[in-house]
Amino acid sequence: MKYLAYLILLGFFGIISCDSTQDIDKVTNIEKYQLTFNSFNWDTKPYKFKSYIKDSILIEKGSQVAAVEFSYIQDIENTLLTWDADSEIVEDTLSNEQIKKFGTYNPVSAIPLILKKAEEHEVIIVNEAHHMSQHRVFATKLLKGLYNRGYRHLGIETFWASNYSDSILSVNGYPTLKNGFYSKEPQYGNFIREAVSIGFQIFGYESSGHTNGKEREINQAINIKNYIENHGGEKTFIYCGFAHGFEGNIGGTWKKAMAGRLTEFTGINPLTINQTNYSEKSKSPYEDLFFRITEVKESTIFVDKNNDSFGKYRNKGWFDISVFHPRTTGFIRPEWMLFDDRKEVNLDLSNAQIHYPCLVFAYLENEGIGSAVPYDIQQIDSSIVKLILKPGHYNIVVLQQNEKAWKFEYLVKLK
């Protein structure tokens, strides 16, 4: 009843609200605002306009850095296109024998299988591609199930192994631009928010002071080992990038990745999950050959009669499970962002004297504007903006390229 009364009072004060019966809300209470970002000294403009990413970042720093910048403003299509700019086309074809063998594997829903197997382990390691928001959404979907199975700690690569980031998060209760690197991407921020709200204790394990890749893998594993030992060996979820989750000996200069080193130093056999091999690219020729011949509608694992996962190996290194993710069917706002109580909210800014393009930021009401990681971001070239939000009260900030900004309050109602 108190929550209902609160919503009614907000309505009297003219806060724009959205429910399932409204397609587009016209904004009428927008006011001028001075937006400043409280971020690292080397990252004073953490969210950049598309034109700047294309004309400057791409040229100066290359396609992978530019792709990550596109991911920060949730431009999924340009993220994929830019990442693939320097990728090699996979020109091989599958043999009939390979296709036939793959056909003996059965598709099963990924999350229930992962959660079931996680019951048998003390540590689960999930990797991501650092430009893929979809991977962070999938990791978010695992959190409640893992917590219910006794997992209490979440280690993330994007935080340094220091008390600094951990204490900032502990004090604020939400992710900020000064917590880490990749965590300023909204879906990464939401992953952290969800973990905090569920009850996970979050820590960073990234290496510092290493001189090469091998030392970095070793240092990461030592940082995780020390943390686990200092917390009584409680169940731990480790979230990492790309190859860090490989078990066994993968050869090369690393010899072993972080996951392999963790087993070496602790004797722990982690459950390792690979998201990076079987995810979409900008075009089919860049995709893994086995991913090309699938069309999954949900995140899927292909298993054989022994319930072993289909997946890729590197020398004698492996992941226990490889996930096939569905392709995006709508790039403006991908359907895989809509889960649990999240929904698409459409706003019309035509009443404001705004010059386009502009960036639109959605901040939860109890989080610092310009210091928190936004719940969602979009660049728009006309008056309509589509945001993916959960129920709650938001501050929406609109930023022009000339750095002039506007703000208005917005309420997303419960369904």
C-alpha positions as CSV (number, residue, x, y, z in Angstrom):
1,M,0.0,0.0,0.0
2,K,2.9,2.4,0.8
3,Y,4.4,1.8,-2.6
4,L,1.0,2.4,-4.3
5,A,0.6,5.7,-2.4
6,Y,4.1,6.7,-3.4
7,L,3.3,6.2,-7.1
8,I,0.1,8.3,-6.8
9,L,2.0,11.2,-5.2
10,L,4.6,11.1,-7.9
11,G,1.8,11.4,-10.5
12,F,0.5,14.6,-8.8
13,F,4.0,16.1,-9.1
14,G,3.9,15.8,-12.8
15,I,6.5,13.0,-13.2
16,I,6.1,11.3,-16.6
17,S,5.3,7.6,-16.2
18,C,5.1,4.6,-18.5
19,D,3.0,1.5,-18.3
20,S,2.2,-1.4,-20.7
21,T,-0.7,0.5,-22.3
22,Q,1.4,3.4,-23.5
23,D,3.4,3.2,-26.7
24,I,5.1,6.6,-26.7
25,D,5.3,9.1,-23.8
26,K,5.7,12.7,-24.8
27,V,8.1,14.5,-22.5
28,T,6.8,17.9,-21.2
29,N,8.9,18.6,-18.1
30,I,12.4,18.8,-19.5
31,E,14.7,21.4,-18.0
32,K,18.3,22.6,-18.8
33,Y,21.0,20.8,-16.8
34,Q,24.8,20.9,-16.3
35,L,26.1,17.4,-16.9
36,T,29.6,16.6,-15.7
37,F,31.2,13.1,-15.5
38,N,33.1,12.0,-12.4
39,S,35.3,9.5,-14.0
40,F,39.0,8.6,-14.3
41,N,41.4,11.5,-15.2
42,W,42.3,9.7,-18.4
43,D,38.6,9.2,-19.3
44,T,36.9,12.6,-18.9
45,K,34.4,11.8,-21.7
46,P,33.5,8.2,-21.0
47,Y,30.6,8.1,-23.5
48,K,31.4,9.3,-27.0
49,F,29.2,10.2,-30.0
50,K,29.2,7.8,-32.9
51,S,30.8,10.3,-35.3
52,Y,33.8,10.8,-32.9
53,I,34.2,7.0,-32.5
54,K,34.3,6.6,-36.3
55,D,36.4,9.6,-37.2
56,S,38.9,9.6,-34.3
57,I,38.9,6.4,-32.1
58,L,38.7,4.0,-35.0
59,I,41.5,5.8,-36.9
60,E,43.8,6.4,-33.9
61,K,43.3,3.2,-31.8
62,G,41.8,0.6,-34.2
63,S,38.7,-1.4,-34.7
64,Q,38.6,-3.3,-31.4
65,V,38.9,-0.2,-29.2
66,A,36.3,1.5,-31.3
67,A,34.0,-1.4,-31.1
68,V,34.2,-1.4,-27.3
69,E,33.4,2.4,-27.4
70,F,30.2,1.6,-29.5
71,S,29.2,-1.0,-26.9
72,Y,29.4,1.7,-24.2
73,I,26.6,3.6,-25.9
74,Q,24.7,0.4,-26.6
75,D,25.1,0.6,-30.4
76,I,25.1,-3.1,-31.0
77,E,25.1,-3.0,-34.8
78,N,28.1,-0.8,-35.0
79,T,29.8,-2.7,-32.3
80,L,29.7,-5.9,-34.4
81,L,30.6,-4.2,-37.6
82,T,33.6,-2.4,-36.2
83,W,34.9,-5.4,-34.3
84,D,34.9,-7.4,-37.5
85,A,36.7,-4.8,-39.5
86,D,40.0,-6.4,-38.8
87,S,38.7,-10.0,-38.5
88,E,39.5,-12.7,-40.9
89,I,36.8,-14.4,-43.0
90,V,36.4,-18.1,-42.1
91,E,36.7,-19.6,-45.5
92,D,36.7,-23.3,-44.6
93,T,33.6,-25.5,-44.9
94,L,32.4,-28.3,-42.8
95,S,32.6,-31.8,-44.1
96,N,29.6,-34.1,-44.2
97,E,31.2,-36.2,-41.5
98,Q,31.6,-33.1,-39.2
99,I,28.0,-32.0,-39.9
100,K,26.7,-35.6,-39.2
101,K,28.7,-35.8,-35.9
102,F,27.4,-32.4,-34.8
103,G,23.9,-33.6,-35.5
104,T,24.3,-36.3,-32.8
105,Y,24.4,-33.5,-30.1
106,N,21.1,-32.3,-28.7
107,P,20.3,-28.7,-27.9
108,V,19.4,-27.9,-24.3
109,S,18.6,-24.6,-22.6
110,A,21.9,-23.2,-21.3
111,I,21.0,-21.7,-17.9
112,P,19.3,-24.7,-16.3
113,L,22.1,-27.0,-17.3
114,I,24.8,-24.6,-16.1
115,L,23.1,-24.2,-12.7
116,K,22.7,-27.9,-12.3
117,K,26.4,-28.5,-13.0
118,A,27.4,-25.6,-10.7
119,E,26.0,-27.5,-7.7
120,E,28.9,-29.9,-8.0
121,H,31.6,-27.1,-8.0
122,E,33.0,-24.5,-5.7
123,V,34.1,-22.1,-8.4
124,I,32.4,-21.3,-11.7
125,I,34.3,-19.3,-14.4
126,V,32.4,-17.5,-17.2
127,N,34.1,-15.6,-19.9
128,E,33.0,-12.8,-22.2
129,A,34.0,-10.9,-25.3
130,H,34.7,-7.4,-24.0
131,H,32.5,-5.8,-26.7
132,M,29.5,-8.1,-26.3
133,S,26.7,-6.7,-24.1
134,Q,24.8,-9.9,-24.7
135,H,27.4,-11.9,-22.7
136,R,26.8,-9.6,-19.7
137,V,23.1,-10.1,-20.0
138,F,23.5,-13.8,-19.9
139,A,25.8,-13.6,-16.9
140,T,23.2,-11.5,-15.1
141,K,20.6,-14.2,-15.7
142,L,22.9,-16.7,-13.9
143,L,23.2,-14.7,-10.7
144,K,20.0,-15.7,-8.8
145,G,20.4,-19.3,-9.6
146,L,24.0,-19.4,-8.5
147,Y,23.2,-17.5,-5.3
148,N,20.5,-20.0,-4.5
149,R,23.1,-22.7,-4.9
150,G,25.4,-21.2,-2.4
151,Y,27.6,-18.9,-4.4
152,R,28.4,-15.8,-2.4
153,H,31.3,-14.0,-4.1
154,L,31.7,-12.5,-7.6
155,G,35.2,-11.7,-8.9
156,I,35.4,-9.5,-12.0
157,E,38.4,-8.9,-14.2
158,T,37.5,-5.2,-14.9
159,F,38.3,-4.3,-11.2
160,W,41.9,-4.2,-10.0
161,A,42.8,-6.4,-7.1
162,S,42.7,-3.7,-4.6
163,N,40.5,-2.4,-1.9
164,Y,39.9,0.8,-3.8
165,S,37.3,-0.3,-6.3
166,D,35.8,-2.8,-3.9
167,S,35.3,-0.1,-1.2
168,I,33.8,2.4,-3.7
169,L,31.2,-0.1,-4.7
170,S,30.6,-1.1,-1.1
171,V,30.1,2.5,0.0
172,N,27.9,3.6,-3.0
173,G,26.0,0.3,-3.4
174,Y,26.1,0.8,-7.2
175,P,28.8,0.8,-9.9
176,T,30.5,4.1,-10.7
177,L,32.7,5.3,-13.5
178,K,35.7,5.0,-11.2
179,N,35.1,1.4,-10.3
180,G,36.7,-0.2,-13.3
181,F,37.2,-0.2,-17.1
182,Y,34.6,-2.3,-19.0
183,S,32.1,-1.9,-16.2
184,K,31.0,1.5,-17.5
185,E,29.1,-0.3,-20.2
186,P,25.4,-0.3,-19.1
187,Q,24.8,-4.1,-19.2
188,Y,28.0,-4.7,-17.2
189,G,26.8,-2.1,-14.7
190,N,23.5,-3.8,-14.5
191,F,25.2,-7.1,-14.0
192,I,27.0,-5.6,-11.0
193,R,23.8,-3.9,-9.7
194,E,22.0,-7.2,-9.8
195,A,24.8,-9.0,-8.0
196,V,24.9,-6.4,-5.3
197,S,21.1,-6.5,-4.8
198,I,21.1,-10.3,-4.6
199,G,23.8,-10.3,-1.9
200,F,27.0,-11.1,-3.7
201,Q,30.3,-9.7,-2.3
202,I,32.2,-8.3,-5.3
203,F,35.9,-8.2,-5.6
204,G,38.5,-7.4,-8.3
205,Y,41.3,-9.7,-9.3
206,E,43.0,-8.0,-12.2
207,S,46.8,-8.1,-12.1
208,S,49.1,-5.1,-11.7
209,G,52.8,-4.8,-12.3
210,H,53.0,-7.7,-14.7
211,T,55.5,-7.5,-17.6
212,N,53.9,-10.1,-19.9
213,G,50.8,-12.2,-20.5
214,K,52.1,-15.2,-18.5
215,E,52.7,-13.1,-15.4
216,R,49.2,-11.6,-15.8
217,E,47.6,-15.0,-15.8
218,I,49.6,-16.1,-12.8
219,N,48.9,-12.9,-10.8
220,Q,45.1,-13.1,-11.5
221,A,45.0,-16.7,-10.3
222,I,47.0,-15.8,-7.1
223,N,44.7,-12.9,-6.4
224,I,41.6,-15.1,-6.7
225,K,43.3,-17.8,-4.6
226,N,44.1,-15.4,-1.8
227,Y,40.6,-14.0,-1.9
228,I,38.9,-17.4,-1.7
229,E,41.2,-18.5,1.2
230,N,40.5,-15.3,3.1
231,H,36.7,-16.0,2.8
232,G,36.7,-19.5,4.1
233,G,36.5,-21.2,0.7
234,E,33.0,-20.1,0.0
235,K,31.6,-20.6,-3.5
236,T,32.8,-18.1,-6.0
237,F,31.7,-16.9,-9.4
238,I,34.6,-15.6,-11.6
239,Y,33.8,-13.4,-14.6
240,C,36.7,-13.0,-17.1
241,G,37.5,-12.1,-20.7
242,F,38.1,-14.4,-23.6
243,A,40.8,-17.0,-23.1
244,H,41.4,-16.5,-19.4
245,G,38.9,-19.2,-18.6
246,F,40.8,-22.0,-20.4
247,E,41.6,-25.0,-18.2
248,G,44.6,-27.2,-18.8
249,N,47.8,-26.4,-20.8
250,I,47.0,-24.2,-23.8
251,G,50.6,-23.7,-24.9
252,G,52.0,-20.5,-26.3
253,T,53.7,-18.0,-24.1
254,W,51.0,-18.3,-21.3
255,K,51.3,-22.1,-21.0
256,K,48.3,-21.9,-18.8
257,A,45.5,-19.3,-18.5
258,M,44.1,-17.9,-15.3
259,A,41.7,-20.8,-14.8
260,G,44.5,-23.4,-15.3
261,R,46.7,-21.6,-12.9
262,L,44.0,-21.4,-10.3
263,T,43.7,-25.2,-10.4
264,E,47.5,-25.5,-10.2
265,F,47.7,-23.3,-7.1
266,T,44.6,-24.5,-5.3
267,G,43.6,-27.9,-6.6
268,I,40.1,-26.5,-7.3
269,N,38.4,-27.9,-10.4
270,P,36.3,-24.9,-11.7
271,L,33.2,-25.2,-13.9
272,T,34.3,-23.2,-17.0
273,I,31.8,-21.6,-19.4
274,N,32.8,-20.3,-22.8
275,Q,30.6,-17.6,-24.5
276,T,33.0,-16.2,-27.1
277,N,33.2,-18.9,-29.8
278,Y,29.6,-19.3,-30.7
279,S,28.2,-15.8,-30.8
280,E,27.1,-13.7,-33.7
281,K,29.3,-11.6,-35.9
282,S,28.4,-8.7,-38.2
283,K,28.2,-11.2,-41.1
284,S,28.0,-14.9,-41.4
285,P,31.5,-15.3,-43.1
286,Y,33.1,-14.1,-39.9
287,E,31.2,-16.6,-37.7
288,D,32.4,-20.0,-36.5
289,L,31.4,-22.7,-38.9
290,F,29.3,-24.7,-36.4
291,F,27.5,-21.5,-35.3
292,R,26.6,-20.8,-38.9
293,I,24.6,-24.0,-39.2
294,T,22.6,-23.3,-36.0
295,E,19.6,-21.0,-35.4
296,V,19.0,-21.1,-31.7
297,K,16.1,-19.1,-30.2
298,E,17.6,-19.0,-26.7
299,S,21.1,-19.4,-25.2
300,T,21.8,-23.1,-25.9
301,I,24.3,-25.8,-25.1
302,F,24.7,-28.8,-27.4
303,V,25.3,-32.0,-25.5
304,D,26.0,-35.6,-26.5
305,K,24.6,-38.8,-25.0
306,N,27.0,-38.5,-22.1
307,N,25.8,-35.0,-21.4
308,D,29.2,-33.6,-22.4
309,S,29.2,-30.2,-24.1
310,F,30.2,-29.5,-27.7
311,G,33.0,-27.0,-27.8
312,K,36.4,-25.9,-29.0
313,Y,39.7,-26.8,-27.6
314,R,43.2,-25.2,-27.7
315,N,45.9,-27.8,-27.7
316,K,45.0,-29.6,-24.5
317,G,43.1,-26.7,-23.0
318,W,39.4,-26.7,-22.7
319,F,36.2,-25.1,-21.4
320,D,33.7,-27.5,-19.7
321,I,30.7,-25.9,-21.5
322,S,30.3,-23.7,-24.6
323,V,27.2,-21.6,-25.1
324,F,25.5,-20.8,-28.4
325,H,23.8,-17.5,-28.2
326,P,20.9,-16.4,-30.4
327,R,21.4,-13.9,-33.1
328,T,20.1,-10.4,-32.7
329,T,16.9,-9.7,-34.6
330,G,16.5,-6.0,-33.8
331,F,19.6,-3.9,-33.5
332,I,17.9,-0.7,-32.3
333,R,17.0,-2.4,-29.1
334,P,17.9,-6.1,-29.1
335,E,15.3,-8.5,-27.8
336,W,17.8,-10.3,-25.6
337,M,17.9,-7.2,-23.4
338,L,14.2,-7.8,-22.5
339,F,14.1,-10.3,-19.6
340,D,12.5,-10.5,-16.1
341,D,10.8,-7.1,-15.6
342,R,12.8,-5.1,-18.1
343,K,10.9,-3.5,-20.9
344,E,11.2,-1.1,-23.8
345,V,10.2,2.5,-23.0
346,N,9.6,5.0,-25.9
347,L,9.9,8.7,-25.2
348,D,9.2,11.6,-27.5
349,L,11.4,14.6,-26.9
350,S,9.9,16.8,-29.6
351,N,8.7,19.5,-27.1
352,A,12.3,20.3,-26.1
353,Q,14.6,22.6,-28.1
354,I,17.2,19.9,-28.7
355,H,19.7,19.7,-31.5
356,Y,20.4,16.2,-32.7
357,P,22.3,13.9,-32.5
358,C,22.4,13.6,-28.7
359,L,23.1,11.0,-26.1
360,V,20.4,10.0,-23.7
361,F,21.3,8.6,-20.3
362,A,19.0,6.9,-17.9
363,Y,20.1,7.0,-14.2
364,L,18.3,5.3,-11.3
365,E,17.0,8.0,-9.0
366,N,19.2,7.0,-6.0
367,E,22.4,7.0,-8.1
368,G,24.7,9.9,-8.8
369,I,24.2,11.5,-12.2
370,G,27.5,11.6,-14.0
371,S,29.2,9.3,-11.5
372,A,27.1,6.2,-11.7
373,V,27.2,3.8,-14.6
374,P,23.9,4.7,-16.5
375,Y,21.2,2.0,-16.5
376,D,20.9,2.5,-20.3
377,I,22.3,4.8,-23.0
378,Q,21.2,5.6,-26.5
379,Q,22.3,8.1,-29.2
380,I,19.4,9.5,-31.1
381,D,19.2,11.4,-34.3
382,S,15.5,12.4,-34.0
383,S,13.1,13.1,-31.1
384,I,12.1,9.4,-30.3
385,V,14.3,7.5,-27.9
386,K,13.9,3.8,-27.0
387,L,15.3,2.8,-23.6
388,I,15.3,-0.6,-21.9
389,L,14.4,0.0,-18.2
390,K,13.1,-1.9,-15.2
391,P,10.4,-0.5,-13.0
392,G,11.6,2.4,-11.0
393,H,12.2,6.1,-10.9
394,Y,14.8,7.6,-13.2
395,N,16.6,10.8,-14.0
396,I,16.9,11.0,-17.8
397,V,19.7,13.3,-19.1
398,V,20.0,14.4,-22.7
399,L,23.4,15.6,-23.9
400,Q,24.1,17.4,-27.2
401,Q,27.4,17.4,-29.0
402,N,28.0,21.0,-27.9
403,E,27.8,19.7,-24.3
404,K,24.5,21.4,-23.5
405,A,22.2,19.1,-21.5
406,W,18.6,18.7,-20.3
407,K,17.1,16.5,-17.6
408,F,13.7,15.2,-16.7
409,E,12.3,12.7,-14.2
410,Y,10.6,9.5,-15.4
411,L,8.7,6.7,-13.7
412,V,8.5,3.2,-15.1
413,K,5.6,1.4,-13.4
414,L,5.3,-2.2,-12.4
415,K,3.7,-4.3,-15.0
